[in-house]
Amino acid sequence: MADKNLVCKDCQREFIFTEGEQEFYKEKGLQNEPQRCPDCRKEKKRQRFGRNRYNQN
């Protein structure tokens, strides 16, 4: 298994889906490759969980 170059669906930047990440996905039973780069995944997660859960003032 080799590293794969993917394109983020949010920012359109290319990112690498490493061999190690592919193994992790396989071990967890995940069948789809990531669609977002690490930065966009982090931002999406922050939007979903960060504000709503901890900053409800």
Residue pairs with C-beta under 8 A, 6 or more apart in sequence:
1 19
1 22
1 23
2 19
3 16
3 17
3 18
3 19
4 16
4 17
4 22
4 33
5 14
5 15
5 16
5 17
6 14
6 15
6 16
6 17
6 33
6 34
6 35
7 13
7 14
7 15
8 14
8 15
8 35
8 36
8 37
8 40
9 35
9 36
10 36
10 37
10 40
10 44
11 37
11 39
11 40
13 37
15 37
15 38
17 33
17 34
21 34
25 33
34 41
36 44
